[in-house]
Amino acid sequence: MKKLFLILPVFIMQFAFSQATVKSLKIESGDKKEQAADLTKEKIASFDVKFSQFISALKSSDRKTMESLLSDKAKMVVTDNVYKKLSADINFNKKLEIFKSGYKTLKDGSSYPMIQYKYSDDKSSVPKEIVTAVFENDGKILGIKPIKDNK
């Protein structure tokens, strides 16, 4: 009889909790915005012009022009040391050409247009050195990152 009194409350509790109804349900998707898979040729051309202007300004150390091409988010974190490191990592004697374009997803889940550049004298299928430029939709530069393959 004691066992019955111990087991009966367990079943009653399970039955009571299984009858609960969901009042509201919110489904969140990881996709904030659907972006097109590829950038249009016009957008690529306008981003390429902005990137070329930035590289020319970086080569001549024209800080005012560089800052006018950067987005507000980038201006907050870019210092003189960042400009020096960037100018040391990019070879100004070689011509950059577009390797790939698309969208870059950042840690916060937002996607931005991106163009990857390679040096024109690099004929390999996977370039040894790539310069990635990420833009805001209005054409301002959000970030530039040179990558060297040390194989």
C-alpha positions in Angstrom: 0.0 0.0 0.0 2.9 2.4 0.8 4.4 1.7 -2.6 1.1 2.6 -4.3 1.1 6.0 -2.5 4.7 6.6 -3.6 4.2 5.6 -7.2 0.8 7.3 -7.7 2.1 10.9 -7.2 4.8 10.3 -9.7 2.3 9.3 -12.4 0.0 12.1 -11.5 2.8 14.7 -11.8 3.8 13.4 -15.2 0.3 13.5 -16.4 -0.2 17.0 -15.1 2.9 18.4 -16.8 2.2 16.6 -20.1 -1.1 18.5 -20.3 0.5 22.0 -20.3 -0.1 24.1 -23.4 2.3 26.4 -25.1 1.0 30.0 -25.0 3.6 31.5 -27.4 6.4 30.2 -29.5 9.1 32.3 -31.1 11.3 30.8 -33.8 14.5 32.5 -34.6 16.4 32.0 -37.7 20.2 32.4 -38.0 19.7 34.3 -41.3 19.1 37.9 -40.6 18.9 39.0 -44.3 19.0 37.0 -47.4 21.7 38.2 -49.7 22.3 37.5 -53.3 24.9 34.9 -53.9 27.0 37.1 -56.2 27.7 40.8 -56.4 26.6 42.6 -59.6 29.3 43.8 -61.9 28.4 47.5 -61.2 28.8 47.0 -57.5 32.1 45.2 -57.9 33.4 48.0 -60.2 32.4 50.7 -57.7 33.9 48.8 -54.7 37.1 48.2 -56.8 37.4 52.0 -57.5 37.1 52.7 -53.7 39.7 50.0 -52.9 42.1 51.4 -55.5 41.7 54.9 -54.1 42.4 53.6 -50.6 45.5 51.7 -51.8 46.8 54.8 -53.6 46.2 56.9 -50.4 47.9 54.2 -48.3 50.9 54.2 -50.6 51.3 58.0 -50.4 50.3 58.0 -46.6 47.4 60.4 -47.2 45.5 59.8 -44.0 42.7 62.2 -44.8 41.8 60.4 -48.0 42.1 57.0 -46.3 39.7 58.0 -43.5 37.2 59.4 -46.0 37.0 56.0 -47.6 36.6 54.1 -44.3 33.3 53.3 -42.6 32.5 54.7 -39.2 32.9 51.3 -37.6 36.4 51.0 -39.1 37.4 54.5 -38.1 36.9 53.7 -34.4 39.5 50.9 -34.4 42.0 52.0 -37.0 45.2 53.6 -35.6 48.5 54.7 -37.0 50.0 51.3 -36.2 47.2 49.6 -38.3 48.0 51.8 -41.3 51.8 51.0 -40.9 51.2 47.3 -40.6 48.8 47.3 -43.6 51.3 49.3 -45.7 54.1 46.8 -44.8 51.9 43.8 -45.6 50.8 45.0 -49.1 53.3 45.0 -51.9 52.7 48.3 -53.8 55.2 47.3 -56.6 52.8 44.6 -57.8 49.4 45.1 -59.4 46.3 43.7 -57.6 43.5 42.1 -59.6 40.2 40.7 -58.5 40.3 37.0 -57.6 36.9 36.4 -56.0 33.9 38.3 -54.9 30.9 37.5 -52.7 29.6 38.1 -49.2 31.4 37.8 -45.9 29.5 36.8 -42.8 30.8 38.4 -39.6 30.7 37.1 -36.0 27.5 39.0 -35.3 25.7 37.3 -38.2 25.6 40.2 -40.6 26.8 39.9 -44.2 28.8 42.4 -46.1 30.1 42.6 -49.7 33.6 41.3 -50.0 36.3 41.2 -52.8 39.4 39.2 -52.7 42.4 40.4 -54.6 45.5 38.6 -55.8 48.7 39.9 -57.3 48.6 39.7 -61.1 52.0 37.9 -61.4 50.6 35.0 -59.3 49.4 32.4 -61.8 48.6 29.6 -59.4 45.0 28.4 -59.0 45.1 29.2 -55.3 47.1 32.4 -54.8 49.9 32.5 -52.2 49.0 36.1 -51.2 45.4 37.4 -51.0 44.1 40.8 -49.9 40.5 40.7 -48.7 38.5 43.9 -48.7 35.1 44.0 -46.9 32.7 46.9 -47.7 29.5 48.3 -46.4 26.6 48.4 -48.9 27.2 52.2 -49.4 30.8 51.5 -50.6 32.7 52.5 -47.5 35.5 50.1 -46.5 34.8 48.1 -43.4 38.1 46.2 -43.4 41.2 45.1 -45.4 43.2 42.0 -44.5 46.2 40.8 -46.4 46.8 37.0 -46.0 50.1 35.3 -46.9 50.3 31.5 -47.4 53.5 30.4 -45.8 53.8 26.9 -47.4 
